[in-house]
């Protein structure tokens, strides 16, 4: 089967733009987490693989008009995407049909930058959210902080309970099947990553930085990814694949 070049089209969705489409195309999307800016901290949801999502595209597939969360195929709720920028990549899918192959959704304000990516290459109408990340642009009192010990064999252990920047104990994390700590230097910046695999084989990650060298590492980013961004040898998040997103945290002195 011959492949055509995909075409990227970008649109920013304002509060009113979702109401202006005269010709739209709707499709369902299965996703790991909702992208809902109505949450006070702009965080993603915490129930991977439980919800479905519905996109409404313009007739030329150039823009996303709305995004809804669908529960049990019977109830839907339109998500607040005010301020989001959507990029659709259009091309031939595996069924040789011209369609939206992937959707990238980004949101940024003075505190955070978020990106979520959905894809449907096989053309079955279900868009899988295979990546999302939230990056802190400024330090705040809720930022998780951690101390680590880097052992002589290169392994890393947590040496103290996680706290927030304000000194409060962080809420306990849900039980995970596996947890991998890894140290990596990208672009002259050293990070410690924590990658967790839950019983459904979803990969959750946090990225810590200690730019001022005081031994306290601050979480500057967290998210969820498919196996495509995970190192097959270490089972840790591959920072090369997400390096560009981390630039939003460059102003944080951690």
C-alpha positions in Angstrom: 0.0 0.0 0.0 1.4 3.4 -1.0 1.8 6.0 1.7 1.1 9.7 1.3 2.9 12.4 3.2 1.0 13.5 6.3 0.1 17.2 6.7 0.0 19.0 10.0 -2.7 21.6 10.6 -2.8 23.9 13.7 -5.7 25.6 15.4 -6.2 27.4 18.8 -9.5 26.8 20.4 -11.0 29.8 22.1 -14.2 29.6 24.2 -16.4 30.7 21.3 -14.7 28.8 18.4 -16.3 25.5 19.3 -19.7 27.0 18.6 -18.9 28.3 15.1 -18.4 25.2 13.1 -21.1 24.7 10.4 -19.7 21.4 9.1 -18.0 19.0 11.5 -16.9 15.4 11.8 -17.1 13.5 15.1 -15.1 10.5 16.1 -14.5 8.6 19.4 -11.2 8.5 21.1 -10.0 6.1 23.7 -7.5 7.7 26.0 -5.6 7.1 29.2 -6.5 10.4 30.9 -8.7 13.4 30.3 -7.1 16.8 29.4 -9.3 19.0 31.5 -8.2 22.6 32.2 -11.1 23.0 34.7 -8.9 21.3 37.3 -7.3 23.8 39.6 -3.8 22.5 39.0 -4.3 21.7 35.3 -3.4 18.1 36.0 -4.6 15.1 34.1 -7.0 12.6 35.5 -5.9 9.5 37.4 -8.0 6.6 35.9 -6.0 5.3 32.8 -7.9 3.2 30.3 -11.3 3.8 31.9 -12.7 6.7 29.8 -13.4 7.2 26.1 -13.2 10.6 24.4 -14.9 12.1 21.4 -13.4 14.7 19.0 -15.3 16.9 16.7 -13.2 17.9 13.7 -13.9 20.6 11.1 -14.9 19.2 7.6 -11.4 19.8 6.3 -9.9 18.0 9.3 -7.8 21.1 9.9 -9.1 21.8 13.4 -10.6 20.3 16.5 -13.9 21.9 17.4 -14.6 20.1 20.7 -13.4 17.3 23.0 -15.8 15.3 25.2 -15.4 12.6 27.7 -17.7 9.6 27.2 -18.6 7.3 30.0 -19.9 3.8 29.4 -20.9 4.8 25.9 -24.1 6.4 27.3 -23.1 9.7 28.9 -20.7 12.4 27.6 -19.3 15.6 29.0 -17.7 18.4 27.0 -14.3 19.2 28.4 -13.1 22.8 28.9 -10.4 23.2 26.3 -10.3 27.0 26.4 -6.8 28.2 25.5 -5.7 24.8 24.1 -3.9 24.7 20.8 -4.6 21.6 18.6 -2.5 20.3 15.8 -4.0 17.6 13.6 -1.8 15.4 11.3 -3.7 14.3 8.3 -2.8 11.5 5.9 -3.6 8.0 4.8 -4.3 5.5 7.6 -3.9 1.7 7.4 -7.3 1.5 5.7 -6.1 3.8 2.9 -8.5 6.5 4.0 -7.6 10.1 4.3 -8.1 10.9 8.0 -6.6 12.5 11.1 -3.8 10.2 12.1 -2.9 12.1 15.3 -3.9 15.0 17.4 -1.6 17.0 19.6 -3.1 19.2 22.3 -1.1 21.8 24.2 -1.9 24.3 26.9 0.4 26.8 28.6 -0.1 29.5 31.2 2.3 31.3 33.6 2.6 28.1 35.8 2.6 25.0 33.6 2.9 23.7 30.1 0.9 20.6 29.1 1.0 18.4 26.0 -1.2 15.4 25.2 -0.9 13.3 22.0 -3.6 11.0 20.6 -3.2 8.7 17.6 -5.3 6.5 15.3 -3.0 5.1 12.6 -5.1 1.9 12.0 -8.2 3.9 11.2 -10.5 2.1 13.6 -11.9 5.4 14.9 -10.4 5.0 18.4 -7.7 7.6 19.2 -5.3 6.3 21.8 -3.7 8.9 24.1 -0.2 7.5 24.0 1.6 10.4 25.7 1.0 13.3 28.0 3.3 15.5 30.1 2.9 18.4 32.5 5.9 20.6 33.0 6.2 23.1 35.9 7.3 26.5 34.6 7.8 28.0 38.1 8.5 26.5 41.5 5.5 26.5 43.9 4.8 25.4 47.4 3.2 22.1 46.2 6.2 21.0 44.1 7.3 17.5 45.2 10.9 17.4 46.6 13.0 14.3 47.2 16.4 13.3 48.4 18.3 10.4 46.6 21.4 8.4 47.3 23.4 7.6 44.2 25.2 4.4 45.0 28.7 3.3 43.8 27.2 0.8 41.3 25.1 3.6 39.7 21.8 2.5 41.3 19.7 5.1 43.1 17.6 4.9 46.2 15.3 7.4 47.9 16.7 8.5 51.2 13.8 10.4 52.6 10.0 10.6 52.3 8.8 13.0 49.6 7.8 16.4 50.8 6.4 19.5 49.1 8.5 22.7 48.7 6.6 24.1 51.7 7.8 21.2 53.8 4.6 19.2 54.0 4.6 15.5 53.4 3.4 14.6 49.9 0.4 12.3 49.6 1.3 8.6 49.2 1.6 7.4 45.7 -0.7 4.6 44.5 0.8 1.1 44.6 2.7 0.4 41.5 3.9 -2.9 40.1 7.4 -1.7 39.3 9.4 1.5 40.0 12.7 2.4 38.2 15.0 5.3 39.3 17.5 6.4 36.7 20.0 9.3 36.4 20.6 10.9 33.0 22.4 14.0 31.7 20.8 15.7 28.7 22.1 19.0 27.3 24.5 19.5 30.2 21.6 19.2 32.7 21.3 16.2 35.0 18.0 14.7 35.9 16.7 11.8 38.0 13.7 10.1 36.6 11.2 7.8 38.4 9.3 5.5 36.1 6.4 3.4 37.4 4.5 0.6 35.7 1.0 -0.1 37.0 -0.8 -3.4 36.7 -2.3 -2.4 33.4 1.2 -1.8 31.9 0.8 2.0 31.8 4.0 3.9 32.2 3.9 6.9 34.6 6.9 9.1 35.1 8.3 12.0 37.1 11.4 14.0 36.3 13.5 15.6 39.1 16.1 18.4 38.9 18.7 19.7 41.3 20.0 22.7 39.4 21.5 24.4 42.5 23.3 21.3 43.7 21.9 21.4 47.3 21.0 17.7 47.3 17.3 18.2 47.2 15.7 17.2 43.9 12.5 19.0 42.8 9.9 17.4 40.5 9.7 19.5 37.4 7.6 17.3 35.2 5.3 14.3 35.3 3.1 12.4 32.9 2.2 9.1 31.2 3.5 7.4 28.1 3.3 4.4 25.9 6.3 2.0 25.7 7.6 4.0 22.7 9.2 6.5 25.1 10.6 3.9 27.5 14.2 2.6 27.3 14.0 -1.1 26.6 17.1 -1.9 28.6 16.5 0.2 31.8 12.7 0.3 31.6 13.0 4.0 32.5 11.6 7.0 30.6 13.8 8.0 27.7 14.7 11.7 28.3 15.8 12.1 24.7 12.3 11.7 23.5 10.9 14.4 25.9 13.8 16.7 26.2 12.1 19.5 24.2 9.2 19.6 26.7 11.6 20.1 29.7 12.8 23.4 28.4 9.7 25.0 29.9 11.2 24.3 33.4 14.5 26.0 32.7 13.6 29.0 34.9 13.1 26.8 38.0 16.0 26.9 40.5 15.6 23.6 42.2 
